[in-house]
Amino acid sequence: MNYIKNPQQIEQNSFVIIGDIIAEQRPDYHFASEMHQAVIKRVIHTTADFDWLDILHFSPQVLTQITEGIQRGCTLYTDTTMAMSGINKTLLKQMGCECRCYISDPRVVESAPQQGITRSMAAVDVALAEAGEKLFVFGNAPTALFRLLERQATPVAVIGVPVGFVGAAESKDALAASDLPCIAALGRKGGSNVAAAIINAILYQLRGPL
């Protein structure tokens, strides 16, 4: 069987196909900026779903705020180990940042049942207690997003793309309506893979072409 085996070539070809499909099916579609294009196309690449052209909400200047936060060495907090594992931590480290996930932290495991809350909520509390600039990256837990909004925190930004049927759309609507700098997936769609893809797209843009 004859097929492409080089991973870089596979990715390059995929983005060419994505661009061709958008040009053919959505000829009037315009990306707000090169960074918007990079983020949206990488999410489409991750999901094979072109609905992301319409359902990914960006608050004004959020990409600039995320970029500057990363360049200052902020800490990323994810709601799942899956989201954390999907982020390019080599690039993140090169930019002076790190990524943390407290979902299985002993403090979270102990405090969540005591308070009658989800571990995702308790993990947000632990993260907020730490010093330094924070970028929250949520792909799975609506309760984490609701908790962050309840706490009236002021992070660098929030990537809120929880997937699901219970509270997912509502939590993202609340985020989009808030004053927080955010990227939010409107509706039910999302996921840890989408959250990681958004961060990776920004990191790759900051790195520049290889």
NORQUI-V917253 format. One line per field, one symbol per residue. ss: DSSP state (a for helix, b for strand, c for the rest). psi: psi as a letter, one per 20 degrees, with the letter a starting at -180 (. if undefined). burial: + if it has 24 or more other ideal C-beta (glycine too) atoms within 12 Angstrom, else -. A space follows every 10 residues. Layout:
ss->???
psi->???
burial->???
This chain:
ss->ccccccaaaa aaaaaaaaaa aaaaaccccc cccaaaaaaa aaaaaaaccc caaaabbbcc caaaaaaaaa acccbbbbcc aaaaaaccaa aaaacccbbb cccccaaaaa aaaaacccaa aaaaaaaacc cccbbbbbcc caaaaaaaaa ccccccbbbb cccccccaaa aaaaaaaccc cbbbbccccc caaaaaaaaa aaaaaaaccc
psi->porpiohhhg gghghggggg gghghmhjpp qhrhgggggg hhgghhikoi hihhjoppqp jhhgggghgg hikrpppqiq hggghipnig gghhjjrrpq pjhjphhghg hghhikrqhh ghhgggghiq rrqpopnpih ohhggggghh ilrmrgrpon lqqaioiggg hhghghirjp pqpqopbhqb rhhgghhggh ggghhhhrq.
burial->---------- ----+--++- -+-------- ----++++++ +++++++-++ -++-+++++- -++-+++-++ ---+++++++ --++-+++-- ++--+-++++ +++-+--+-- -+-----+++ ++++++++-- --++++++++ +++++++++- +-+-++++++ ++++--++++ ++++++-+-+ +++++++-++ ++++++++++ ++++++----
